[in-house]
Amino acid sequence: MEYHERITKLTGNVPTLLVDFEQPRKKASTPTQASSNFITNKEQGDWAENLVTRAINETSKNYIAIKYGKSDDLVAGEEGFGEFYQEFQNELDTIGKRPDLLIFNKEDFDEKLGLDISQIPHYQITEYVKKAIAGIEVRSSAFLIDQYELFMQVKSEKFIKIALETKDYLLSEFMDVLDHPSRKKYIDLLNGLTLNSLSVTNFVTPSWTSSERLVLAKNQFRILKTALKEIQKRDYLSITPKVEDIKVVYKWIETFNVPHFYFQVFFDKVYGISFEQILEIISDSNNESVIFSVEKDTGNQNKTTIKIKSKTGITIASKVEEPIHESVRKEMDRGRLLFYVTFKGGTAYLDIDNLRSILGIGNKEF
């Protein structure tokens, strides 16, 4: 079965409540003003893309990575941005969303086109793009994933301890006020709290004020409620395909029949996952709240984003040397100033066996 046929079959399994492939894509309105935070995030994304490109091209003997994704140095509010953004929207409906990078066998690489074909109209390079062995969407995250996971493990253990100790304290020290017909439900609640139920238990904190003992008990329930909230927060960093992108990535695959992948770049490691695996994961409702969640991304205009546990993917680079960074001043029209951070350098140390595995490279030397 052809790659795009396998992907088409998988799209039929994705719940329509999550992604309805039968419905037309919603047109996005043109952003009118960029922020310093937006430009910093864009610079970080550009750095991550460059990091992966350099890592592949400085390591591989037989393959080469080139820039392909539609991008521009213009930002919202600058002259010409509206035209660029509308052209980008039109291309999404024509061929789908270009991945940031393409990987070619070196014998298929066109030196005349070079290492950056992002500005070339799609109709001029259709047949060339079809020769690629992979398209890679590069995401970036301003975290050290190992340090994050260690922190979250310590935090989780702390609040589990608080929750269970608070439960025992309430049952042992406040039975005199809880053992009343109007409050016995709280005894049932506490008896039902176990290590396995902490992640799903919720309750309304009582508002008792009529006696000192009730106030003391209420305060303990507040402590318990706070601990449960912390325990129930998502405790993993994620690979983050936006729901709105799933359709346009699929359209690109339909157009070119080239395998598509997401690479998530942290400041200490890089993880990768195939689009095929993403569809398999989100098609199984048993995976939700275990290895993926669906959230409104406050850092990205509240767009609905699928957050897949990074370590569900495969380690592409087991070590990343951080870049240098510096502040930049940008003057907009009307004299508005933006200050943002730019990133340069850094090195990703590829796990070649893992990279070959995820890209489906067989016996041929990378």
C-alpha positions as MATLAB code, in Angstrom:
seq = 'MEYHERITKLTGNVPTLLVDFEQPRKKASTPTQASSNFITNKEQGDWAENLVTRAINETSKNYIAIKYGKSDDLVAGEEGFGEFYQEFQNELDTIGKRPDLLIFNKEDFDEKLGLDISQIPHYQITEYVKKAIAGIEVRSSAFLIDQYELFMQVKSEKFIKIALETKDYLLSEFMDVLDHPSRKKYIDLLNGLTLNSLSVTNFVTPSWTSSERLVLAKNQFRILKTALKEIQKRDYLSITPKVEDIKVVYKWIETFNVPHFYFQVFFDKVYGISFEQILEIISDSNNESVIFSVEKDTGNQNKTTIKIKSKTGITIASKVEEPIHESVRKEMDRGRLLFYVTFKGGTAYLDIDNLRSILGIGNKEF';
ca = [
       0.000    0.000    0.000;
       1.327    3.465   -0.947;
       2.246    5.815    1.891;
      -0.518    8.311    1.133;
      -3.040    5.436    0.970;
      -2.038    4.303    4.481;
      -2.438    7.868    5.729;
      -5.842    8.209    4.047;
      -6.981    4.995    5.721;
      -5.821    6.279    9.109;
      -7.657    9.604    8.720;
     -10.868    7.598    8.610;
     -10.183    6.428   12.168;
      -9.642    9.882   13.666;
     -12.696   11.026   15.678;
     -14.529   13.776   13.807;
     -14.950   15.609   17.121;
     -11.174   16.091   17.016;
     -10.492   16.494   13.278;
     -13.241   16.373   10.668;
     -11.484   15.795    7.361;
     -14.771   16.208    5.458;
     -15.183   19.824    6.526;
     -13.363   22.598    4.646;
     -10.482   24.329    6.355;
     -11.413   27.491    8.217;
      -9.736   30.550    6.759;
      -7.474   32.386    9.166;
      -7.658   36.162    9.438;
      -4.487   38.117    8.764;
      -2.632   39.088   11.969;
      -2.376   42.854   12.301;
       0.353   43.365   14.877;
       3.343   41.346   16.070;
       4.597   41.260   19.654;
       8.106   40.899   21.026;
       7.161   37.467   22.380;
       5.889   36.359   18.954;
       9.123   37.402   17.232;
      11.245   35.704   19.913;
       9.265   32.486   19.396;
       9.751   32.814   15.627;
      13.493   33.315   16.102;
      13.617   30.255   18.353;
      11.742   28.232   15.728;
      14.128   29.391   12.993;
      17.076   28.434   15.186;
      15.634   24.955   15.832;
      15.085   24.434   12.106;
      18.651   25.526   11.376;
      19.959   23.277   14.181;
      18.354   20.177   12.651;
      19.460   21.148    9.127;
      23.086   21.589   10.162;
      23.090   18.394   12.207;
      21.915   16.347    9.217;
      24.100   18.033    6.604;
      27.260   17.941    8.716;
      26.737   14.268    9.609;
      25.283   12.521    6.576;
      27.219   11.154    3.609;
      24.207   10.222    1.512;
      21.398   12.608    2.452;
      20.873   16.344    2.527;
      18.328   18.566    4.283;
      17.024   21.723    2.617;
      14.727   24.557    3.686;
      11.256   24.212    2.173;
       8.626   25.626    4.544;
       6.893   28.861    3.598;
       8.439   31.613    5.683;
       9.451   35.239    5.476;
      11.303   37.778    7.573;
       8.248   40.044    7.490;
       6.091   40.220   10.599;
       2.528   41.420   11.112;
       2.327   45.195   10.844;
       5.110   45.522    8.255;
       4.483   46.519    4.650;
       3.947   43.491    2.427;
       3.004   41.103    5.235;
      -0.669   41.018    4.246;
       0.163   39.903    0.709;
       2.607   37.272    1.979;
       0.077   35.902    4.467;
      -2.709   35.695    1.888;
      -0.396   33.870   -0.536;
       0.431   31.438    2.268;
      -3.272   30.821    2.948;
      -3.931   30.207   -0.746;
      -1.094   27.687   -0.900;
      -2.522   25.794    2.086;
      -5.698   25.211    0.075;
      -3.772   24.266   -3.063;
      -1.047   21.847   -1.913;
      -1.348   21.820    1.870;
       1.230   22.936    4.437;
       4.850   22.656    3.424;
       6.983   20.988    6.113;
       9.914   23.110    7.236;
      12.559   20.797    5.786;
      12.871   18.212    3.044;
      15.441   15.419    3.058;
      16.759   14.136   -0.263;
      19.116   11.440   -1.367;
      22.168   13.405   -2.488;
      21.858   11.990   -6.000;
      18.410   13.632   -6.233;
      19.563   16.994   -4.844;
      19.407   19.832   -7.381;
      22.413   22.071   -6.761;
      20.943   24.778   -8.993;
      17.998   25.142   -6.630;
      20.288   25.011   -3.617;
      19.606   24.563    0.079;
      16.593   26.894    0.267;
      13.535   26.445   -1.951;
      11.098   28.120    0.422;
      10.562   31.125   -1.856;
      10.055   29.142   -5.069;
       6.396   28.860   -6.194;
       5.071   25.370   -5.545;
       4.113   24.701   -9.179;
       7.741   25.099  -10.270;
       9.084   22.404   -7.941;
       6.271   19.840   -7.719;
       8.158   16.972   -9.342;
      11.335   17.808   -7.437;
       9.551   17.740   -4.066;
       8.120   14.303   -4.870;
      11.686   12.945   -4.938;
      12.228   13.769   -1.239;
      12.434   10.861    1.198;
      10.943   12.878    4.077;
       9.329   16.147    5.065;
      10.082   17.401    8.566;
       8.028   19.888   10.570;
      10.332   21.338   13.243;
       8.851   22.511   16.535;
      10.786   24.200   19.332;
      10.303   24.362   23.082;
      12.126   26.605   25.549;
      12.749   23.820   28.048;
      15.444   21.414   29.138;
      13.368   18.238   29.033;
      15.517   16.191   31.421;
      15.445   18.931   34.057;
      11.702   19.422   33.546;
      10.938   15.747   34.065;
      13.076   15.574   37.201;
      11.290   18.637   38.588;
       7.860   17.200   37.789;
       8.710   13.871   39.402;
       9.775   15.585   42.643;
       6.722   17.855   42.522;
       4.351   14.945   41.943;
       5.795   12.965   44.833;
       5.515   16.040   47.073;
       1.835   16.676   46.379;
       0.896   12.984   46.511;
       2.432   12.899   49.987;
       0.553   16.062   51.004;
      -2.750   14.722   49.679;
      -2.526   11.337   51.388;
      -1.279   12.794   54.682;
      -4.067   15.415   54.643;
      -6.633   12.689   53.998;
      -5.367   10.656   56.968;
      -5.228   13.757   59.178;
      -8.832   14.675   58.413;
     -10.071   11.138   59.094;
      -8.138   10.813   62.334;
      -8.559   14.315   63.806;
     -11.901   15.618   62.519;
     -14.323   12.712   62.715;
     -16.204   14.619   65.432;
     -17.349   17.213   62.871;
     -17.397   15.021   59.749;
     -19.589   12.317   61.317;
     -22.756   14.319   60.913;
     -25.569   13.524   58.412;
     -24.904   16.724   56.450;
     -21.140   16.073   56.229;
     -20.785   12.273   55.987;
     -20.267   12.578   52.216;
     -16.816   13.963   53.000;
     -15.941   10.784   54.889;
     -16.910    8.769   51.800;
     -14.808   11.115   49.679;
     -11.750   10.692   51.893;
     -12.111    6.909   52.161;
     -12.209    6.746   48.359;
      -8.925    8.608   47.979;
      -6.140    6.214   46.982;
      -2.909    6.540   45.072;
      -4.776    5.531   41.912;
      -7.747    7.866   42.408;
      -5.826   11.066   43.207;
      -5.545   11.935   39.511;
      -9.326   11.908   38.954;
     -10.840   13.000   42.268;
     -12.495   16.388   42.498;
     -14.755   18.061   45.023;
     -16.145   21.413   46.075;
     -14.287   22.806   49.068;
     -16.720   23.261   51.977;
     -17.504   26.812   53.115;
     -17.887   26.060   56.815;
     -17.603   29.070   59.147;
     -19.928   28.376   62.095;
     -17.356   26.874   64.481;
     -13.622   26.863   64.990;
     -13.416   23.103   64.377;
     -15.295   23.412   61.092;
     -13.020   26.228   59.958;
      -9.948   24.113   60.753;
     -11.418   21.180   58.804;
     -12.293   23.469   55.899;
      -8.679   24.678   55.741;
      -7.463   21.088   55.529;
      -9.844   20.419   52.642;
      -8.392   23.489   50.919;
      -4.910   22.009   51.286;
      -6.189   18.721   49.873;
      -7.900   20.487   46.949;
      -4.710   22.396   46.060;
      -2.659   19.195   46.157;
      -5.124   17.396   43.865;
      -5.033   20.267   41.360;
      -1.232   20.033   41.178;
      -1.312   16.247   40.825;
      -3.813   16.469   37.970;
      -1.849   18.937   35.834;
      -0.170   17.557   32.684;
       3.273   16.419   33.802;
       5.062   15.919   30.489;
       6.523   18.069   27.725;
       5.015   17.417   24.359;
       5.282   17.240   20.605;
       2.662   19.745   19.525;
       0.780   19.438   16.229;
      -2.003   22.018   16.020;
      -5.421   20.549   15.209;
      -5.827   23.006   12.333;
      -2.541   21.753   10.840;
      -3.593   18.090   10.719;
      -5.800   18.702    7.669;
      -3.243   20.736    5.716;
      -0.431   18.277    6.494;
      -2.668   15.512    5.180;
      -3.349   17.550    2.015;
       0.404   17.967    1.471;
       0.885   14.200    1.818;
      -1.946   13.610   -0.681;
      -0.223   15.988   -3.098;
       3.327   14.638   -2.874;
       3.181   11.156   -1.271;
       6.258   11.948    0.848;
       6.465   10.649    4.459;
       5.955   13.410    7.009;
       7.486   13.776   10.493;
       7.450   16.129   13.479;
      10.744   16.897   15.256;
      10.460   18.610   18.662;
      13.612   20.515   19.606;
      14.338   21.162   23.275;
      17.464   22.896   24.503;
      18.996   19.585   25.554;
      17.436   16.922   23.270;
      15.443   16.413   20.078;
      12.538   13.960   19.709;
      10.804   12.831   16.543;
       7.506   11.193   15.645;
       5.924   10.301   12.317;
       2.652   11.844   11.181;
       1.472    8.274   10.699;
       2.058    7.531   14.380;
       0.336   10.775   15.389;
      -2.820    9.674   13.550;
      -2.635    6.232   15.168;
      -2.315    7.793   18.636;
      -5.191   10.261   18.336;
      -7.438    7.621   16.739;
      -7.416    5.612   19.981;
      -9.491    7.329   22.681;
      -7.753    5.170   25.307;
      -4.597    7.194   24.684;
      -6.190   10.493   25.730;
      -4.946   11.807   29.088;
      -2.319    9.040   29.029;
       0.038    9.935   26.178;
      -1.813   12.846   24.613;
      -4.129   15.676   25.568;
      -6.050   18.289   23.602;
      -5.637   21.813   24.906;
      -6.107   25.452   23.994;
      -2.585   26.808   23.574;
      -2.469   30.171   25.336;
       0.979   30.800   23.862;
      -0.384   30.455   20.332;
      -3.579   32.522   20.076;
      -5.554   29.856   21.995;
      -5.363   27.482   19.026;
      -6.422   23.925   19.788;
      -3.278   21.828   20.004;
      -2.661   18.104   20.354;
       0.029   17.557   22.978;
       1.706   14.171   22.614;
       4.129   12.997   25.265;
       7.561   13.600   23.761;
       8.994   10.283   24.832;
       6.273    8.515   22.882;
       8.458    9.504   19.938;
      12.063    8.582   19.354;
      15.252   10.392   20.417;
      16.703   12.094   17.345;
      19.474   13.898   19.231;
      20.486   12.740   22.689;
      22.425   15.959   23.359;
      22.057   19.576   22.311;
      24.592   22.290   23.013;
      22.725   25.519   23.671;
      23.022   28.485   21.303;
      24.251   31.938   22.185;
      21.502   34.537   22.401;
      21.330   38.294   22.160;
      18.765   41.069   22.277;
      17.663   42.803   19.081;
      15.869   46.136   18.613;
      13.335   46.332   15.780;
      11.693   49.602   14.755;
       8.184   49.314   13.347;
       6.072   51.931   11.612;
       4.850   54.859   13.738;
       8.043   54.556   15.761;
       6.918   51.489   17.690;
       9.857   49.523   19.073;
      10.047   45.779   19.605;
      12.821   44.073   21.532;
      13.288   40.347   21.086;
      15.849   37.566   21.473;
      17.713   35.926   18.629;
      19.632   32.632   18.751;
      22.815   31.567   16.988;
      24.917   28.412   16.908;
      24.439   25.382   19.072;
      24.922   21.754   18.060;
      22.612   18.735   17.994;
      24.348   15.364   18.332;
      22.268   12.976   16.248;
      21.445    9.421   17.209;
      22.051    8.065   13.713;
      20.449    4.664   14.315;
      17.267    6.273   15.629;
      17.184    8.774   12.790;
      17.582    6.015   10.206;
      14.864    4.015   11.963;
      12.266    6.796   12.037;
      12.948    7.812    8.427;
      12.808    4.215    7.241;
      16.346    4.212    5.880;
      17.355    0.569    5.447;
      20.824   -0.785    4.897;
      22.131    2.283    3.126;
      24.647    4.247    5.188;
      23.282    7.532    6.465;
];
